[in-house]
Structures are given as C-alpha cells and as structure tokens.
C-alpha cells in the first residue's frame, strides 16, 4: 500500500475495510485489558498478598503512563508513520503483557502495567488518527460506528473472559490472553493498513513529557500513600509540593511555546473547558467505581471471578446503550440538557448505591449499576463531543489530545483518591480486637486479606467486620461520587452552551466523534 500524508485526498483503496479490521483488532486489545484487570484485582490481592495501595498502583501505573505519553506518542506517529508506531505500540504492549504473565511479585506486575501503558499510549491515538486517511466523509460515519462497536465490545466481554480465565488458570492468564490479540493486531496492521503521516505536526517536547510524567506520578504517589503514612507525613507533603511545582512548570512552559504539545490556551474556550471538566469528572467517578466494586462482588458477596465479571454487565450494558444512543438524543434536545440529565442520573445512582448494606444482596446492586451505566453514557459522550465541537476546526487535533489526556488524568486521580478514601475508611472500621499485631496489620491491608486472616484464625466475627467495613468505605466513595456528579450537573445546566453538535459540510459528524470512537466507550 502507498504512503499518504494527512493532507492528501483519501484514496479509495479496495482493502480499506480490511484495514479497518486491523484497527478494530488493535482497539480490542486495549478494551479487554481495561476490564479484565478490574475483575482480576481481588484474585491478585489474594495470591500475591497485595495491599489496597499496591492494587491502586497496578491500575494507576498504566493510566499515569498512558496519560503522560499519549500526546508525544501521537506526534511520533504523525512524523514517522502511524502504522509503524501503531505496530511498535502493540509490540510494547505485548512485552508488558509477557512481563505481567511471568511476574511473581507485586512490583513486577506494577512495572508490567507501566510498560503496557507505553504501548497503549501509542495504540489509542494512532488507531483513531488513521481513519480520516482511509475513508472519505461519506464513509467515515460508518467506519466510526464499526470501531466504536469494537471498543464497546471489550467492556462486557472483558469481565467474562477474565472471570473464566481466573476460575480455570492462574492470575497471570489475564495478561497472557493479550498475546493472541496482539498477534492478530500486528499481522493485520502489517498486511492491511496503509502508512500515513503528517510531517507538519509539532515536534515531541521531551521536557514537557518529563514534566507531565513526573508531576502526575508524584501526585498519584502522594494520594495513594497518604492513608498509610498520614496526610501530614513529610514525604507525602513533599510529593504534593513537587507535583505542584512540576505541573505548574508544565503549564508555564506550554503557554510560552510557539507550537505547544499540550495547548493549554484551548481551555479559554468556555464550551471546551466546561465539557472537558464534565467528561473528566465522569472518568474520575467511573474509574473509582470500577476499582472498588469487584472486591465487593467477590469478597463480600462471595462470587467467584467469573461470577464477578458477569455481575458487572448491568453497568456495562447501560453504558454501551447510552453511548450508542446519545447522539440522536443530543440532536433533539441539545448537549447541555443531555449532559446535565446524565450527570443527575449518575448522581442518583451513586447516592442510591451509597445506601448499600451487607444484607442488600446483588439485586439492589444490579439496579443502581444499570442506572449508573446510563448516567455515564449520557453524560460523557455528549460532553466530549461538545468539547471538540466548541473548537475551531483547525484546532480539533490538539483539542482532542488535551481532552483525552485530561480524561486519563481524571481516571488516575479517581482510582488514587477514591481508593485511598476506601482504604482509610476500611482500616478505621475494621475490628481486629484480639488479633496478634502482625495479623491485625495484615487484615487491614484489604478486604481480601482480612478474609484470609479470618479463615486462618477461624474468626467469623473478623469476616463479618471486614464485610461491614468494606461496605461502609464503598458507601463513602459512592457518596463522594454522587455529590460531585450533582454539583457538576448544576454547573453544566447553568453554564454549558446549549448549541447542538455541529456537522461538517458533507454531513459527517464533527471531528469529536473520531475521538469518541474507542475513547468514550473505554
């Protein structure tokens, strides 16, 4: 296949739909991994003896690296070839998966997740940026729909596949399943995907990339370590101060750069700023919820890994349905109304979920999970579309990168902050009276660890206390999510622009839709 640049007219290669299959395979790799890990965390806590903080790092190591490297990764693809860098990303993702499969210690799993984040940072933006070079305006909507469906497919299938693997194999199998998926993606890209590039794109700013990665890492580290060390601990305060200095330096550097990698001036557009804030908040709540929910389903309600995955489907189903139907609803009622109502629905679901008790059972959980999925979908999709629709067309690319980066940052902070809130509440409520100091300390690491200690000690009281403490902590997390979502809904209703999403002259969706494909559904 020939190499084309971003400015060339789309060449009607008869294999373009097969090339789309290569992108679908690449996106499926990321979709499976995100939801499979959430189901695997309780099992990994059991078999690796991981604490809540270490579980947070398993999830956040991936997201922090993903967020920090997504913009420079996209620029590398623009300058050196998107197919080449996409394949490179898949290979790096494969290497991280193999490290995770063979890891025998928590630190190695965290390192593997960070390496997978490097690969994902290359795959996600480059898989989406290839679409305009493959398809003209008359076909692009259909292509976006196909890749969106592929991204959404990973949501319900990931927990089920992960649960099946964990029930029949060791925990490392959730990483090993990526190997055939990556092999399919690399093969498809090699033989089906044309090479595209944009030599006029900005150069990669190494200093800005380093400031982003180090600033986010320091912030996340401080939030995760604070419950154990104390919020007034010298190291925690130093990390918060260091993060503030590094991230402030990043903003100042980007504001003074002629062609910034992270264009902060885009936040001056009110529609972009407010919609981005709404989408980031939704990612904050979704990531935190997906972190705290599997241990509840598995440790408290007593489901196995496969049962846990299946019981996540109500939220996944609601999210997918809402994400797929949000666009026509926005076309009828406008983005401001849909985003505001979506956030209210999300707030209602979270506040309802905060009333969960140890005796509530799964039926009540399935109810509020379904409502939460609908709220997520109806708020995040139009918010993201509205964010990019508010920008001039020639800045849609940089706006897309900034939006995706801020969403990932919201997810990382959600896992860190809400996970830390859960860990502190659980430890404070857990009754370890009569236990030796070492056993009491181990029981406070996580609800899974508490159940293991209770089983060895033959203490039904400790197991019941662990369940009660965890449900209490989860209720606090959901309460915070509900209050924050309700506040965001009020702000969205008051200040969001009411205009409906714009379409280009050919009748195709706004550039935001390409970003939404695969990102909003992840």
C-alpha positions as CSV (number, residue, x, y, z in Angstrom):
1,X,0.0,0.0,0.0
2,X,1.1,3.5,-0.7
3,X,2.1,6.0,1.9
4,X,-0.2,9.1,2.2
5,X,0.0,12.2,4.2
6,X,-2.7,13.9,6.2
7,X,-3.3,16.5,3.6
8,X,-3.8,14.0,0.7
9,X,-7.2,13.1,-0.7
10,X,-8.5,9.8,0.5
11,X,-7.5,7.1,-2.0
12,X,-10.3,4.5,-2.4
13,X,-8.1,1.5,-1.7
14,X,-10.4,-1.6,-2.1
15,X,-8.8,-3.0,1.0
16,X,-9.7,-0.1,3.3
17,X,-12.5,-2.0,5.1
18,X,-10.0,-4.8,5.8
19,X,-7.6,-2.1,7.1
20,X,-10.4,-1.1,9.4
21,X,-10.3,-4.6,10.7
22,X,-6.7,-4.1,11.7
23,X,-7.7,-1.0,13.8
24,X,-10.6,-3.0,15.3
25,X,-8.2,-5.7,16.5
26,X,-5.9,-3.1,17.9
27,X,-8.7,-1.4,19.9
28,X,-10.0,-4.7,21.2
29,X,-6.6,-5.3,22.8
30,X,-7.0,-2.2,25.0
31,X,-10.7,-2.8,25.7
32,X,-10.2,-6.3,27.0
33,X,-7.2,-5.3,29.2
34,X,-9.0,-2.5,31.0
35,X,-12.0,-4.5,32.2
36,X,-10.1,-7.8,32.7
37,X,-7.8,-6.2,35.2
38,X,-10.6,-4.9,37.4
39,X,-12.0,-8.4,37.8
40,X,-8.5,-9.8,38.5
41,X,-7.6,-7.4,41.3
42,X,-9.3,-9.3,44.1
43,X,-7.6,-12.6,43.0
44,X,-4.2,-10.9,42.7
45,X,-4.7,-9.4,46.2
46,X,-5.2,-13.0,47.4
47,X,-2.5,-14.8,45.5
48,X,0.2,-12.0,45.6
49,X,-0.7,-10.6,49.0
50,X,-1.2,-7.2,47.5
51,X,-2.4,-4.3,49.7
52,X,-5.0,-1.8,48.6
53,X,-2.3,0.7,47.8
54,X,-0.5,-1.8,45.7
55,X,-3.7,-2.6,43.8
56,X,-4.1,1.1,43.2
57,X,-0.7,1.2,41.7
58,X,-1.4,-1.8,39.4
59,X,-4.3,0.2,38.0
60,X,-2.7,3.7,38.1
61,X,0.8,2.8,36.7
62,X,-0.9,2.0,33.4
63,X,-3.1,5.2,33.4
64,X,-0.4,7.6,34.5
65,X,2.0,6.5,31.8
66,X,-0.9,6.4,29.3
67,X,-1.9,10.0,30.1
68,X,1.7,11.3,30.1
69,X,2.8,9.7,26.8
70,X,-0.4,9.9,24.7
71,X,0.4,13.3,23.2
72,X,4.0,12.7,22.3
73,X,3.0,9.2,21.0
74,X,0.5,10.8,18.6
75,X,3.1,13.2,17.4
76,X,5.6,10.4,16.8
77,X,3.1,8.7,14.6
78,X,2.4,11.9,12.7
79,X,6.0,12.4,11.9
80,X,7.4,8.9,11.5
81,X,4.4,7.0,10.3
82,X,1.2,6.0,12.1
83,X,1.3,2.3,11.0
84,X,4.9,2.0,12.1
85,X,4.3,3.5,15.5
86,X,1.0,1.6,16.0
87,X,2.8,-1.7,15.4
88,X,5.5,-0.5,17.8
89,X,2.9,0.2,20.4
90,X,1.3,-3.2,20.0
91,X,4.7,-4.9,20.4
92,X,5.5,-2.9,23.6
93,X,2.0,-3.8,24.9
94,X,2.9,-7.4,24.2
95,X,6.2,-7.2,26.0
96,X,4.4,-5.7,29.1
97,X,1.8,-8.5,29.0
98,X,4.6,-11.1,28.9
99,X,6.3,-9.5,31.9
100,X,3.0,-9.4,33.7
101,X,2.4,-13.1,32.9
102,X,5.7,-14.2,34.3
103,X,5.8,-11.8,37.3
104,X,5.9,-13.3,40.7
105,X,5.9,-10.2,42.8
106,X,3.7,-7.1,43.1
107,X,6.5,-4.7,42.0
108,X,7.0,-6.6,38.7
109,X,3.2,-6.5,38.0
110,X,3.3,-2.7,38.5
111,X,6.3,-2.4,36.2
112,X,4.5,-4.6,33.6
113,X,1.4,-2.3,33.8
114,X,3.6,0.8,33.3
115,X,5.1,-0.8,30.2
116,X,1.7,-1.7,28.9
117,X,0.7,1.9,29.4
118,X,3.6,3.0,27.0
119,X,2.2,0.6,24.3
120,X,-1.4,1.8,24.9
121,X,-0.4,5.4,24.5
122,X,0.8,4.6,21.0
123,X,-2.1,2.4,20.0
124,X,-5.1,4.6,21.1
125,X,-4.5,8.0,19.4
126,X,-2.8,6.4,16.3
127,X,-5.6,3.9,15.7
128,X,-8.1,6.8,15.6
129,X,-6.0,9.2,13.6
130,X,-5.7,6.8,10.7
131,X,-9.4,6.9,10.0
132,X,-9.5,10.2,8.1
133,X,-6.8,8.9,5.7
134,X,-8.7,5.7,5.0
135,X,-12.3,7.0,4.5
136,X,-14.0,9.9,2.9
137,X,-16.8,11.9,4.6
138,X,-19.4,9.7,3.0
139,X,-18.0,6.5,4.6
140,X,-16.4,7.8,7.7
141,X,-19.5,7.7,9.9
142,X,-19.9,4.0,9.1
143,X,-16.3,3.3,9.9
144,X,-16.5,5.3,13.2
145,X,-19.6,3.2,14.1
146,X,-17.7,0.0,13.5
147,X,-14.7,0.9,15.5
148,X,-16.9,2.3,18.3
149,X,-18.7,-1.1,18.4
150,X,-15.4,-2.9,18.7
151,X,-14.3,-0.7,21.5
152,X,-17.6,-1.2,23.3
153,X,-17.4,-5.0,22.8
154,X,-14.4,-5.1,25.2
155,X,-16.5,-3.8,28.1
156,X,-18.9,-6.7,28.5
157,X,-16.5,-9.4,27.2
158,X,-13.5,-8.4,29.3
159,X,-15.0,-9.3,32.7
160,X,-16.5,-12.6,31.4
161,X,-13.3,-13.7,29.8
162,X,-11.2,-12.6,32.8
163,X,-13.5,-14.4,35.2
164,X,-13.3,-17.6,33.1
165,X,-9.5,-17.5,33.0
166,X,-9.2,-16.8,36.7
167,X,-11.5,-19.7,37.5
168,X,-9.5,-22.2,35.4
169,X,-5.9,-20.8,35.4
170,X,-3.6,-18.7,37.4
171,X,-3.9,-14.9,37.6
172,X,-1.2,-14.3,35.0
173,X,-3.5,-15.7,32.4
174,X,-5.3,-12.3,32.3
175,X,-2.1,-10.9,30.8
176,X,-1.4,-13.9,28.6
177,X,-4.7,-13.6,26.7
178,X,-3.3,-10.4,25.2
179,X,-0.7,-12.4,23.3
180,X,-3.0,-13.8,20.5
181,X,-4.9,-10.5,20.4
182,X,-1.7,-8.5,19.8
183,X,-0.5,-11.1,17.2
184,X,-3.7,-10.6,15.3
185,X,-3.5,-6.8,15.5
186,X,0.2,-6.7,14.4
187,X,-0.4,-9.1,11.5
188,X,-3.5,-7.1,10.3
189,X,-1.6,-3.8,10.5
190,X,1.4,-5.2,8.6
191,X,-0.6,-6.5,5.7
192,X,-3.8,-4.3,5.6
193,X,-3.0,-0.9,6.9
194,X,-1.5,1.9,4.7
195,X,1.2,4.1,6.1
196,X,0.1,7.7,6.8
197,X,1.9,10.6,8.4
198,X,1.7,14.4,8.9
199,X,5.3,15.9,8.6
200,X,3.9,19.3,9.6
201,X,2.9,18.2,13.1
202,X,4.7,19.8,16.1
203,X,7.9,18.1,17.4
204,X,7.9,16.0,20.5
205,X,8.8,18.1,23.6
206,X,10.9,15.9,25.8
207,X,11.0,18.4,28.7
208,X,7.1,18.7,28.7
209,X,6.8,15.0,28.5
210,X,9.1,14.5,31.5
211,X,7.3,17.3,33.5
212,X,3.9,15.6,32.8
213,X,5.0,12.1,33.8
214,X,6.9,13.1,36.9
215,X,4.3,15.6,38.1
216,X,1.4,13.1,37.7
217,X,3.5,10.3,39.3
218,X,4.3,12.5,42.3
219,X,0.7,13.5,42.7
220,X,-0.7,9.9,42.5
221,X,2.0,8.6,44.8
222,X,1.2,11.2,47.5
223,X,-2.6,10.4,47.3
224,X,-2.1,6.6,47.5
225,X,0.5,6.7,50.3
226,X,-1.3,9.3,52.4
227,X,-3.7,6.8,54.2
228,X,-0.8,4.7,55.4
229,X,1.7,7.4,56.1
230,X,-0.7,10.1,57.1
231,X,-1.6,13.3,55.2
232,X,0.9,15.3,57.3
233,X,3.8,13.0,56.6
234,X,6.9,14.7,55.3
235,X,7.3,12.5,52.3
236,X,3.6,12.9,51.3
237,X,3.7,16.7,51.7
238,X,7.0,16.8,49.7
239,X,5.4,14.8,46.9
240,X,2.4,17.1,46.8
241,X,4.7,20.1,46.7
242,X,6.8,18.5,44.0
243,X,3.8,17.7,41.9
244,X,2.6,21.3,42.2
245,X,5.9,22.7,41.1
246,X,6.3,20.2,38.2
247,X,2.8,20.6,36.8
248,X,3.0,24.4,37.2
249,X,6.2,24.3,35.3
250,X,4.5,22.3,32.6
251,X,1.7,24.8,32.2
252,X,4.1,27.8,32.1
253,X,6.3,26.1,29.5
254,X,3.4,25.1,27.3
255,X,1.9,28.6,27.4
256,X,5.3,30.1,26.2
257,X,5.9,27.6,23.4
258,X,5.0,28.7,19.9
259,X,3.7,25.2,18.9
260,X,2.9,23.6,22.3
261,X,2.4,19.8,22.6
262,X,-0.3,20.4,25.3
263,X,-2.1,23.5,24.1
264,X,-3.5,25.0,27.4
265,X,-4.9,28.0,25.6
266,X,-7.7,25.8,24.4
267,X,-9.2,26.0,27.9
268,X,-10.0,29.6,27.2
269,X,-12.9,28.3,25.1
270,X,-15.8,28.1,27.5
271,X,-17.6,25.3,25.8
272,X,-14.4,23.2,25.6
273,X,-13.4,23.9,29.2
274,X,-16.8,23.1,30.8
275,X,-17.4,20.0,28.6
276,X,-13.9,18.8,29.3
277,X,-14.4,19.3,33.1
278,X,-17.7,17.2,32.9
279,X,-16.0,14.4,30.9
280,X,-13.1,14.3,33.3
281,X,-15.3,14.1,36.3
282,X,-17.2,11.2,34.8
283,X,-14.0,9.4,34.2
284,X,-13.0,10.2,37.8
285,X,-16.1,8.5,39.1
286,X,-16.1,5.6,36.6
287,X,-12.5,4.7,37.4
288,X,-13.0,4.9,41.1
289,X,-16.2,2.8,40.9
290,X,-14.6,0.1,38.8
291,X,-11.8,-0.1,41.3
292,X,-14.0,-0.5,44.4
293,X,-16.8,-2.7,43.0
294,X,-15.1,-6.0,42.1
295,X,-13.8,-6.7,45.7
296,X,-17.4,-6.1,47.0
297,X,-18.8,-8.5,44.5
298,X,-16.1,-11.1,45.1
299,X,-15.1,-10.8,48.7
300,X,-18.3,-9.5,50.4
301,X,-21.0,-11.2,48.2
302,X,-18.9,-14.3,47.8
303,X,-18.9,-14.6,44.0
304,X,-16.0,-16.3,42.1
305,X,-14.1,-14.4,39.4
306,X,-16.4,-15.4,36.6
307,X,-19.5,-14.6,38.6
308,X,-18.0,-11.2,39.4
309,X,-17.4,-10.4,35.7
310,X,-21.0,-11.4,34.8
311,X,-22.4,-9.2,37.6
312,X,-20.7,-6.2,36.2
313,X,-22.7,-6.5,33.0
314,X,-25.6,-4.3,34.1
315,X,-23.4,-1.2,34.3
316,X,-21.5,-2.2,31.1
317,X,-24.9,-2.7,29.3
318,X,-26.2,0.7,30.5
319,X,-23.0,2.4,29.4
320,X,-22.9,0.9,26.0
321,X,-26.6,1.5,25.3
322,X,-26.4,5.1,26.4
323,X,-23.2,5.7,24.5
324,X,-24.7,4.4,21.3
325,X,-27.9,6.4,21.6
326,X,-26.6,9.6,23.0
327,X,-26.0,11.3,19.6
328,X,-29.6,11.3,18.4
329,X,-30.8,12.4,21.8
330,X,-28.4,15.3,21.7
331,X,-29.6,16.2,18.2
332,X,-33.1,16.5,19.6
333,X,-32.6,18.1,23.0
334,X,-29.2,19.7,22.8
335,X,-25.9,18.8,24.6
336,X,-26.5,21.0,27.7
337,X,-29.7,19.2,28.6
338,X,-28.4,15.7,27.9
339,X,-25.1,16.2,29.8
340,X,-26.9,17.7,32.8
341,X,-29.6,15.0,32.9
342,X,-26.9,12.3,32.5
343,X,-24.9,13.7,35.5
344,X,-28.1,13.9,37.6
345,X,-28.8,10.2,36.7
346,X,-25.3,9.3,37.6
347,X,-25.6,11.2,40.9
348,X,-28.9,9.4,41.7
349,X,-27.3,6.0,41.0
350,X,-24.2,6.8,43.2
351,X,-26.3,8.1,46.1
352,X,-28.6,5.0,45.8
353,X,-25.6,2.8,45.8
354,X,-24.2,4.5,48.9
355,X,-27.2,3.0,50.8
356,X,-25.8,-0.5,50.2
357,X,-25.6,-2.7,53.3
358,X,-24.0,-6.1,53.8
359,X,-27.5,-7.6,53.6
360,X,-28.6,-5.7,50.4
361,X,-27.8,-8.6,48.0
362,X,-27.0,-8.4,44.3
363,X,-30.4,-7.4,43.1
364,X,-30.1,-3.9,44.6
365,X,-26.5,-3.6,43.3
366,X,-27.7,-4.6,39.8
367,X,-30.4,-1.9,39.9
368,X,-28.1,1.0,40.7
369,X,-25.3,-0.3,38.5
370,X,-27.7,-0.2,35.5
371,X,-28.7,3.3,36.3
372,X,-25.1,4.3,36.8
373,X,-24.2,2.9,33.3
374,X,-26.9,5.0,31.7
375,X,-25.7,8.1,33.5
376,X,-22.1,7.6,32.5
377,X,-23.0,7.1,28.8
378,X,-25.4,10.0,28.5
379,X,-23.0,12.4,30.2
380,X,-19.6,11.5,28.9
381,X,-20.4,11.1,25.1
382,X,-22.1,14.4,24.5
383,X,-19.7,16.2,26.9
384,X,-16.7,15.0,24.8
385,X,-18.4,15.7,21.5
386,X,-19.4,19.2,22.8
387,X,-15.9,19.9,23.9
388,X,-14.4,19.5,20.5
389,X,-17.3,20.9,18.6
390,X,-16.6,24.2,20.5
391,X,-13.2,24.5,18.9
392,X,-12.2,25.9,15.5
393,X,-11.8,23.0,13.0
394,X,-8.0,23.6,12.6
395,X,-7.5,23.0,16.4
396,X,-9.6,19.8,16.7
397,X,-6.5,17.7,16.7
398,X,-4.7,19.4,19.6
399,X,-8.1,19.7,21.4
400,X,-8.6,16.0,21.1
401,X,-5.2,15.3,22.6
402,X,-5.8,17.6,25.5
403,X,-9.2,16.2,26.2
404,X,-8.0,12.6,26.1
405,X,-5.1,13.5,28.4
406,X,-7.3,15.2,31.0
407,X,-9.7,12.3,31.0
408,X,-6.9,9.8,31.7
409,X,-5.6,12.1,34.5
410,X,-9.2,12.2,35.9
411,X,-9.2,8.4,35.9
412,X,-5.8,8.1,37.6
413,X,-6.8,10.6,40.3
414,X,-10.2,8.8,40.7
415,X,-8.5,5.5,41.5
416,X,-5.9,7.1,43.7
417,X,-8.2,9.4,45.7
418,X,-11.3,7.2,46.0
419,X,-9.2,4.1,46.6
420,X,-7.4,5.9,49.4
421,X,-10.7,7.0,50.9
422,X,-11.9,3.4,50.8
423,X,-8.6,2.1,52.3
424,X,-8.7,4.6,55.2
425,X,-12.4,4.0,56.0
426,X,-11.9,0.2,55.8
427,X,-9.0,0.3,58.2
428,X,-10.7,2.6,60.7
429,X,-13.9,0.5,60.8
430,X,-12.2,-3.0,60.9
431,X,-12.5,-4.6,64.3
432,X,-9.2,-6.5,64.9
433,X,-9.7,-6.9,68.7
434,X,-7.8,-10.0,70.0
435,X,-5.7,-10.5,66.9
436,X,-1.8,-10.5,67.1
437,X,-0.3,-7.3,65.9
438,X,1.0,-8.9,62.7
439,X,-2.3,-10.5,61.8
440,X,-4.2,-7.3,62.6
441,X,-1.8,-5.3,60.3
442,X,-2.3,-7.9,57.5
443,X,-6.1,-7.8,57.9
444,X,-6.1,-4.0,57.4
445,X,-4.4,-4.3,54.0
446,X,-7.6,-5.1,52.1
447,X,-11.0,-6.9,52.5
448,X,-9.5,-9.9,50.7
449,X,-6.6,-10.0,53.2
450,X,-9.0,-9.7,56.1
451,X,-11.0,-12.7,54.9
452,X,-7.8,-14.7,54.6
453,X,-6.8,-13.8,58.1
454,X,-10.3,-14.6,59.3
455,X,-10.2,-18.0,57.6
456,X,-6.9,-18.9,59.2
457,X,-7.9,-17.7,62.6
458,X,-11.4,-19.2,62.4
459,X,-12.9,-15.9,63.2
460,X,-16.4,-15.3,61.8
461,X,-16.5,-12.0,63.7
462,X,-13.5,-10.7,61.7
463,X,-15.0,-11.8,58.4
464,X,-18.3,-10.0,59.3
465,X,-16.4,-6.9,60.4
466,X,-14.4,-6.9,57.2
467,X,-17.6,-7.0,55.1
468,X,-19.2,-4.3,57.1
469,X,-16.1,-2.1,57.0
470,X,-15.7,-2.5,53.2
471,X,-19.4,-1.7,52.5
472,X,-19.0,1.4,54.7
473,X,-16.0,2.5,52.7
474,X,-17.6,1.8,49.4
475,X,-20.7,3.8,50.6
476,X,-18.4,6.8,51.3
477,X,-16.8,6.5,47.8
478,X,-20.2,6.4,46.2
479,X,-21.4,9.3,48.3
480,X,-18.5,11.4,47.1
481,X,-19.2,10.4,43.5
482,X,-22.8,11.3,43.9
483,X,-22.2,14.7,45.4
484,X,-19.6,15.6,42.9
485,X,-21.8,14.5,40.0
486,X,-24.8,16.5,41.3
487,X,-22.6,19.6,41.6
488,X,-21.3,19.1,38.1
489,X,-24.9,18.7,36.8
490,X,-25.8,22.1,38.3
491,X,-22.8,23.8,36.8
492,X,-23.5,22.1,33.4
493,X,-27.1,23.3,33.4
494,X,-26.1,26.8,34.3
495,X,-23.1,27.4,32.1
496,X,-22.8,24.8,29.3
497,X,-23.5,26.2,25.8
498,X,-26.9,24.9,24.6
499,X,-25.9,24.5,20.9
500,X,-26.3,21.1,19.2
501,X,-23.2,19.3,17.8
502,X,-22.0,20.8,14.5
503,X,-21.7,18.8,11.4
504,X,-19.3,19.4,8.5
505,X,-20.4,20.4,5.0
506,X,-20.6,16.8,3.9
507,X,-23.0,15.9,6.7
508,X,-20.5,13.9,8.6
509,X,-20.1,14.0,12.3
510,X,-17.9,16.7,13.9
511,X,-14.2,15.8,14.5
512,X,-15.1,14.9,18.1
513,X,-16.8,11.7,17.0
514,X,-13.5,10.2,15.9
515,X,-12.1,10.8,19.3
516,X,-15.2,9.4,20.9
517,X,-14.8,6.2,19.0
518,X,-13.0,3.9,21.3
519,X,-12.3,6.5,24.0
520,X,-15.7,7.3,25.5
521,X,-16.6,3.6,25.4
522,X,-13.4,2.5,27.1
